[in-house]
Amino acid sequence: MPTDLEDFWAWRDDLARRFVALRIAETPACAGAVSNPTRPDERLAQCIWFDSLFVHDTLRTDSGKTLEIVQPGRWNLEEGPDFRDAKIRVGGELLQGDIEVHLAADGWRQHRHHLNAQYNGVVLHVYLWRAPDPARAETAQGKAIEGFCMEPILFPDLEAIRQTVRVEDYPYQTPSAQGRCQPILCSLDTGYVGGLLDAAGRERMETKIRRFHDQAQGASLDQVFYQALMTAMGHKSSKSLFFLLSKRAPLDEMTDYLNDVLPPGGTGDDPDRQARARRFFQSVLFHVAQLIPAEPAAFDDETRAYVEGLRGVWGGFSRYFSDRLIPPTHRWTLGARPVNFAHRRLGGVAHLLARWFLGPGATECFAEKVRRYGPDASRREKLRWIREELIGAFVVEDESDFWTWRFNFVARRSPRPLKLIGEDRAASIVFNALLPLLVVLARRRGDAALERRAWDLFLHFPALESNAIVRHMQARLFGPSERGKDLLNSEARQQGLFQIFAACCNHNETGCEDCYYQQASA
């Protein structure tokens, strides 16, 4: 059996050998089960369509007709087109029907949709890339279907979208039956299955570490930290915008300008210095994001005073950022509850920047915290330390802040204060931004002790809020048994489910036809 120091792939191959020995597989494997990790998954293309991650004033179909997306449709979790009940206007004509999404224009014919009556209701064929010479898309009835290529008008670019959009945040079908691997997983001891989940979670974390390492080739670790922090603060439809904003308003430039106007002396704990820094960060972020309404008619007195303060700060720095403004877009708040609007999230980010990023370096500051972490402590003590020293460092509640009482610039004042960053969001920041970055720092400096502590924190980190993939894979691997609930006792193991879904299930949510173990046993 592999040890916990070996990688996920060794666990996967060891489990495959056990499948062969027990002759679990019952049907032949399908071809092409292993996906290309450098090529976007088709599900990412579906997410791009659903959240309209492109510039809207240039939408045209392949035939040159104007395109307006009234309603992108609802996710179809059954057989057939990807989205049902969409509403679009093509050349001014309102069309209602289905949407089918592919990576390339020739996907329609490759998937033989032109012979399948289930696709007769499709009103638009959407794809990322054009094909060299694709045959036109048409239904089984011979009706031509308009095409729409997304890649030329993506906003931001495809690479930024790939780094920020989490496909697991979108709907997945609940499996109707247990996975083929469930019997063998139930036959193995808990230690083995737990080790597999830990190794799978670690491999997924290594993907984040590699991404941060690559980003750090052209930026400081604190800038990478800031970018990851911003991405973690975004709602699923706005993550790419938060990431773009962190590039348009880079940390080193903001802190350089800020230090020129802050009074000399003082420390990171100086309340007046922090208050001025928060106002500066809020002003720059809101203006670059173009989230401040131009017309103040709907402002009450408190809002008007707050906006005038932001504009007063912006007046001294606007020339540095005027060519970086993000075009206005509804995606900042699309699909988010008011308490999670981008306005409040950015207000909270300003607090964290003033709290941790004005000093000698936020990354190094947290590295020093983790160096004092006791890896030999009990699990209960470790969880308490994580909550108090790490998660607590990113919680923001301040009743003096405008955004503690507001959802946007025109909403009424809330009758009660609301945290700008609560414990759940703070935990996500620590797990998805801080921990992988600490491993990057440790490897850069050859600090084996720091890396060991970071990985120990990873293995003991409390489980974050469940999502569709966690529930999907828990049902597939463990069914209704309590064993799955007992095993999934950390975020590392929940992350392991994502990795298994990608590397073993090949992202197949409807069945086990593409299963890696089925291939190995065939």
C-alpha positions in Angstrom: 0.0 0.0 0.0 1.4 3.5 -0.8 2.4 5.7 2.1 1.1 9.1 2.7 4.3 10.5 1.3 3.7 9.1 -2.2 1.6 10.8 -4.7 -2.0 10.3 -5.8 -1.1 8.5 -9.0 0.6 5.7 -7.0 -2.6 5.3 -5.0 -4.7 5.3 -8.2 -2.5 2.6 -9.8 -2.5 0.5 -6.6 -6.3 0.6 -6.4 -6.4 -0.3 -10.1 -4.4 -3.5 -9.4 -7.0 -4.4 -6.7 -9.8 -3.9 -9.2 -8.1 -6.3 -11.5 -7.5 -8.8 -8.8 -11.2 -8.7 -7.7 -12.5 -8.5 -11.3 -14.8 -5.7 -10.5 -15.3 -4.4 -14.0 -18.4 -5.6 -15.8 -18.4 -3.8 -19.1 -15.7 -2.8 -21.6 -14.1 0.6 -21.3 -14.9 3.5 -23.5 -12.1 5.0 -25.6 -10.6 8.4 -24.9 -11.2 8.4 -21.1 -8.1 10.4 -20.2 -8.6 14.1 -20.8 -5.9 16.5 -21.9 -5.1 18.7 -18.9 -3.9 21.6 -21.1 -7.1 21.8 -23.1 -10.1 23.4 -21.4 -12.9 21.0 -20.4 -16.2 21.4 -22.3 -17.8 22.2 -18.9 -15.7 25.3 -18.7 -17.2 26.4 -22.0 -20.7 25.8 -20.6 -19.8 28.0 -17.6 -18.6 30.8 -19.9 -21.9 30.7 -21.8 -24.1 30.5 -18.6 -22.4 33.5 -17.0 -21.8 35.4 -20.3 -18.1 35.9 -19.7 -17.6 38.1 -22.7 -18.0 41.7 -23.9 -21.7 42.1 -24.7 -21.7 45.0 -27.1 -20.0 43.0 -29.9 -22.2 39.8 -29.9 -22.8 38.5 -33.4 -23.6 35.0 -34.8 -21.4 33.4 -37.4 -23.7 34.7 -40.1 -23.2 38.3 -38.9 -26.6 38.8 -37.2 -26.8 40.6 -33.9 -27.2 38.4 -30.9 -28.7 39.4 -27.5 -28.8 36.9 -24.7 -32.1 37.5 -22.8 -31.9 34.2 -20.8 -29.0 31.8 -21.2 -31.3 28.9 -20.2 -31.3 26.4 -17.3 -28.7 23.7 -16.9 -29.9 20.4 -18.4 -28.9 17.5 -16.1 -30.4 14.9 -18.3 -29.7 13.7 -21.8 -29.9 16.2 -24.6 -28.8 19.8 -25.1 -26.7 21.5 -22.4 -29.3 24.2 -21.6 -33.1 24.3 -21.8 -35.6 27.1 -22.1 -33.1 29.8 -23.3 -34.3 33.1 -24.8 -32.1 34.9 -27.3 -32.6 37.6 -30.0 -31.0 36.9 -33.3 -31.2 39.8 -35.8 -33.9 41.3 -33.6 -36.1 38.1 -33.7 -36.9 36.5 -30.3 -36.1 32.8 -30.2 -36.9 30.4 -27.4 -35.4 26.9 -27.2 -32.3 25.0 -26.3 -28.5 25.8 -26.4 -25.8 23.3 -27.1 -22.2 24.1 -26.2 -18.9 22.6 -27.6 -15.2 23.4 -27.4 -15.0 23.7 -31.2 -17.4 24.3 -34.1 -17.1 20.8 -35.5 -18.4 19.3 -32.2 -22.0 19.3 -33.5 -21.2 16.8 -36.2 -18.6 14.9 -34.2 -21.2 14.2 -31.5 -23.7 13.3 -34.3 -26.3 15.8 -33.0 -27.5 16.3 -36.6 -28.9 12.7 -36.4 -30.4 13.0 -32.9 -34.0 14.3 -32.6 -33.4 15.4 -29.0 -31.5 18.3 -30.5 -34.3 19.5 -32.8 -35.1 22.3 -30.3 -31.7 23.9 -30.4 -31.8 27.6 -31.4 -28.0 28.4 -31.1 -24.8 26.3 -31.3 -22.2 27.9 -29.0 -18.5 27.0 -29.0 -15.1 28.4 -28.0 -13.1 27.9 -31.2 -13.8 27.9 -34.9 -12.9 24.8 -36.8 -10.9 24.8 -40.1 -13.8 23.7 -42.3 -16.8 22.7 -40.2 -20.1 21.5 -41.8 -23.0 23.7 -40.9 -24.9 22.7 -37.7 -28.4 21.5 -38.5 -31.1 19.5 -36.8 -32.2 16.0 -37.7 -35.0 17.7 -39.6 -32.5 19.6 -41.8 -33.1 23.0 -40.1 -29.9 25.2 -40.0 -28.8 26.4 -36.6 -27.0 29.7 -36.0 -23.5 29.4 -34.5 -21.8 31.6 -32.0 -18.0 31.7 -31.3 -17.1 32.9 -27.8 -13.3 33.0 -27.8 -12.6 36.2 -29.7 -14.8 38.3 -27.3 -14.1 36.6 -23.9 -13.7 39.0 -21.0 -11.3 38.7 -19.4 -9.1 36.3 -21.5 -9.4 32.5 -21.5 -6.4 32.0 -19.3 -7.7 34.3 -16.5 -11.1 32.5 -16.8 -9.4 29.1 -16.5 -7.5 30.3 -13.3 -10.6 31.7 -11.6 -13.8 29.9 -12.6 -14.5 26.8 -10.5 -16.6 24.4 -12.6 -17.6 22.5 -9.5 -19.7 25.6 -8.4 -22.2 24.8 -11.2 -25.0 22.3 -11.1 -24.2 18.6 -11.5 -26.5 15.7 -11.8 -27.0 13.6 -8.7 -26.0 10.0 -9.6 -28.9 7.6 -9.8 -26.9 4.6 -8.9 -23.7 3.8 -6.9 -20.4 3.9 -8.8 -18.7 0.7 -9.9 -15.9 1.5 -7.4 -18.2 1.6 -4.4 -18.1 -2.2 -3.6 -14.3 -2.3 -3.6 -14.0 0.9 -1.5 -16.4 -0.6 1.0 -14.2 -3.8 1.2 -11.1 -1.8 2.0 -10.1 -0.7 5.5 -10.8 2.9 6.5 -7.1 3.7 6.7 -6.5 2.8 3.1 -9.5 4.8 1.8 -8.6 7.8 4.0 -5.0 7.7 2.6 -6.3 7.6 -1.0 -8.5 10.7 -0.3 -5.6 12.5 1.4 -3.3 11.8 -1.5 -5.9 12.9 -4.0 -6.5 16.1 -2.1 -2.8 16.8 -2.0 -2.5 16.3 -5.7 -5.2 18.9 -6.2 -3.4 21.3 -3.9 -0.2 20.7 -5.9 -2.1 22.0 -8.9 -2.8 25.3 -7.1 0.8 25.4 -5.9 2.1 25.1 -9.5 -0.3 27.9 -10.6 0.9 30.2 -7.9 4.5 29.3 -8.6 4.0 30.3 -12.2 2.4 33.5 -11.3 5.2 34.4 -9.0 7.7 34.3 -11.9 6.5 37.7 -12.9 5.2 39.1 -9.6 6.0 39.3 -5.9 4.6 36.7 -3.6 2.5 39.3 -1.9 1.0 40.3 -5.3 0.2 36.6 -6.0 -1.4 36.4 -2.5 -3.5 39.5 -3.3 -4.6 38.0 -6.6 -5.6 34.8 -4.8 -7.3 36.7 -2.0 -9.3 38.6 -4.6 -10.3 35.5 -6.5 -11.5 33.8 -3.3 -13.7 36.8 -2.6 -15.5 36.6 -6.0 -18.9 34.9 -6.5 -18.8 32.2 -9.1 -19.8 34.6 -11.9 -17.4 37.4 -10.8 -14.2 35.5 -9.8 -12.5 36.4 -13.1 -13.5 40.1 -12.6 -11.9 40.1 -9.1 -8.8 38.5 -10.5 -8.7 41.1 -13.3 -9.2 43.9 -10.8 -6.2 42.7 -8.9 -4.1 43.0 -12.1 -5.5 46.4 -13.0 -4.9 47.8 -9.5 -1.7 46.0 -8.5 -0.6 45.9 -4.9 2.8 47.4 -5.2 1.6 50.4 -7.1 -1.3 51.0 -4.6 1.0 50.7 -1.6 3.6 53.0 -3.2 1.1 55.7 -3.8 -0.5 55.2 -0.4 2.8 55.5 1.5 3.4 58.9 -0.2 0.3 60.3 1.4 0.1 58.6 4.7 1.7 60.5 7.6 5.2 59.3 8.5 5.7 56.9 11.3 2.9 54.8 12.7 2.6 51.1 12.6 0.3 48.6 11.0 -1.7 48.7 14.2 -2.2 52.5 14.1 -6.0 53.0 13.9 -5.8 56.3 12.0 -3.3 55.0 9.5 -5.4 51.9 8.9 -8.6 54.0 8.4 -7.0 56.2 5.8 -5.5 53.2 4.1 -8.9 51.5 4.0 -10.5 54.6 2.4 -7.7 54.7 -0.2 -8.0 51.0 -1.1 -11.8 51.3 -1.3 -11.6 54.4 -3.5 -9.1 52.8 -6.0 -10.9 49.4 -6.2 -14.4 50.9 -6.6 -13.3 53.3 -9.3 -11.2 50.9 -11.3 -14.1 48.4 -11.1 -16.5 51.3 -12.1 -18.9 50.3 -9.4 -19.8 53.9 -8.2 -23.0 55.2 -9.9 -22.5 58.4 -11.8 -25.8 59.9 -10.8 -26.1 60.6 -7.0 -29.8 61.5 -7.1 -30.8 58.2 -5.3 -28.1 58.7 -2.6 -29.1 59.4 1.0 -27.0 61.8 3.1 -24.7 59.1 4.5 -24.1 57.5 1.0 -23.5 61.0 -0.6 -20.9 61.8 2.1 -19.2 58.4 1.6 -19.0 58.7 -2.2 -17.7 62.3 -2.0 -14.9 61.0 0.3 -14.0 58.3 -2.2 -14.0 60.8 -5.1 -11.9 63.1 -3.1 -9.2 60.4 -2.7 -9.6 59.3 -6.3 -8.9 62.8 -7.6 -5.3 62.6 -6.5 -4.6 59.2 -8.1 -7.0 58.8 -11.1 -4.3 59.7 -13.6 -2.4 56.5 -12.6 -5.3 54.2 -13.2 -7.5 55.9 -15.8 -6.4 53.6 -18.7 -7.2 50.5 -16.6 -10.9 50.9 -15.8 -12.9 47.7 -16.2 -15.9 48.2 -18.6 -19.2 48.3 -16.7 -20.8 44.9 -16.3 -23.7 43.3 -14.4 -21.5 40.3 -13.6 -20.2 41.9 -10.4 -23.5 41.0 -8.7 -24.9 38.3 -11.1 -26.4 35.4 -9.1 -25.1 36.7 -5.8 -27.3 37.3 -2.7 -27.1 41.0 -1.6 -25.0 40.1 1.4 -22.4 38.8 -1.0 -22.5 41.7 -3.5 -19.1 42.7 -4.8 -19.4 46.1 -3.1 -19.3 44.5 0.3 -16.6 42.0 -0.7 -14.3 44.8 -1.9 -15.0 46.8 1.2 -13.8 43.8 3.2 -10.7 43.4 0.9 -9.7 47.0 1.7 -9.7 46.1 5.4 -7.4 43.1 4.8 -5.0 45.1 2.6 -4.7 47.8 5.3 -4.4 45.1 8.0 -1.8 42.8 6.5 -0.3 44.3 3.3 1.1 47.7 4.5 4.0 46.2 6.4 7.1 44.3 5.4 5.1 41.5 3.7 1.9 39.6 4.3 3.3 36.3 3.0 6.3 36.4 5.3 4.1 37.5 8.2 1.9 34.4 8.0 4.9 32.2 7.4 6.2 33.4 10.8 2.8 32.5 12.3 2.9 29.0 10.8 6.5 28.5 12.0 5.2 28.7 15.5 2.5 26.2 14.8 2.8 22.9 16.8 2.5 19.9 14.5 2.6 17.5 17.5 -0.5 19.0 19.1 -3.7 17.1 19.3 -6.3 17.4 16.5 -8.6 19.5 18.7 -5.7 21.9 19.5 -4.8 22.1 15.9 -8.3 23.0 14.8 -8.5 25.6 17.5 -5.2 27.1 16.4 -6.3 27.2 12.7 -9.6 29.0 13.7 -8.0 31.5 16.0 -4.7 32.3 14.3 -5.4 31.8 10.6 -9.2 32.0 9.9 -9.7 34.7 12.5 -7.0 36.8 10.8 -9.2 37.2 7.8 -12.6 37.9 9.4 -13.7 41.5 9.1 -16.4 43.1 11.2 -16.3 46.9 11.8 -19.5 48.8 12.6 -17.8 52.1 11.6 -17.5 50.9 8.0 -20.1 52.1 5.5 -20.4 48.5 4.0 -21.2 46.9 7.3 -24.6 48.5 6.8 -25.1 48.5 3.1 -25.4 46.1 0.1 -24.7 48.6 -2.6 -24.7 52.4 -3.2 -28.4 52.8 -3.5 -29.7 50.2 -1.0 -31.3 51.3 2.3 -29.3 51.0 5.4 -29.5 47.6 7.0 -31.2 47.5 10.4 -28.4 45.4 11.8 -24.6 45.2 11.2 -23.3 42.5 8.8 -19.8 41.1 8.8 -17.9 42.1 5.7 -16.0 38.8 5.7 -17.4 36.0 7.8 -15.7 32.8 9.1 -16.7 30.7 6.1 -15.2 33.1 3.5 -12.1 33.6 5.7 -11.6 29.9 5.9 -11.8 29.7 2.1 -9.1 32.4 1.8 -6.8 30.5 4.2 -7.2 27.2 2.4 -7.2 28.3 -1.2 -4.9 31.2 -1.1 -2.6 31.2 2.0 -1.7 27.5 2.4 -0.6 26.9 -1.2 1.4 30.2 -1.2 3.2 29.2 1.9 4.4 26.0 0.2 5.6 28.1 -2.7 7.6 30.3 -0.3 8.9 27.2 1.6 10.2 25.6 -1.6 11.7 28.8 -2.9 13.7 29.1 0.3 14.4 25.4 0.9 12.5 25.7 4.2 11.5 22.1 4.8 10.1 22.8 8.3 7.7 25.5 7.0 6.5 23.2 4.2 5.9 20.3 6.7 3.8 22.6 8.8 1.8 23.9 5.9 1.0 20.4 4.7 0.0 19.4 8.3 -2.4 22.4 8.4 -3.7 21.2 5.0 -4.5 17.7 6.3 -6.2 19.0 9.4 -8.1 21.9 7.9 -11.8 21.8 8.8 -14.1 21.0 5.9 -15.5 24.0 4.0 -19.0 24.3 2.8 -20.1 21.4 0.7 -20.9 21.8 -3.0 -22.4 19.9 -5.9 -19.3 17.8 -6.6 -18.7 16.8 -3.0 -22.3 15.6 -2.7 -22.1 13.9 -6.1 -18.9 12.0 -5.4 -19.9 11.1 -1.8 -23.0 9.4 -3.2 -21.1 7.8 -6.0 -18.3 6.4 -3.8 -20.0 5.7 -0.5 -23.7 5.8 -1.0 -25.9 6.6 2.0 -23.6 4.9 4.5 -22.1 6.8 7.4 -18.7 5.7 6.3 -18.5 8.5 3.8 -19.5 11.1 6.3 -16.9 9.8 8.8 -14.1 9.8 6.2 -14.8 13.2 4.8 -13.8 14.9 8.0 -11.4 17.5 6.5 -11.2 19.9 3.5 -8.2 17.9 2.2 -10.5 14.9 1.7 -13.3 16.9 0.2 -10.7 18.3 -2.3 -9.7 14.6 -2.9 -13.2 14.0 -4.2 -12.6 16.7 -6.9 -9.4 15.1 -7.9 -10.9 11.6 -8.1 -13.8 13.0 -10.2 -11.3 14.5 -12.6 -8.6 11.8 -12.8 -10.7 8.6 -12.2 -14.2 9.5 -13.4 -13.0 11.7 -16.2 -15.6 14.3 -15.2 -18.4 11.9 -16.2 -21.3 12.8 -14.0 -23.9 10.4 -15.4 -22.2 7.0 -15.2 -19.1 4.9 -15.1 -18.4 4.4 -18.8 -15.2 6.5 -18.7 -13.9 5.1 -15.4 -10.1 4.8 -15.2 -10.4 1.6 -13.1 -12.8 0.1 -15.6 -10.2 0.7 -18.3 -7.4 -0.8 -16.1 -9.5 -3.9 -15.5 -10.7 -4.5 -19.1 
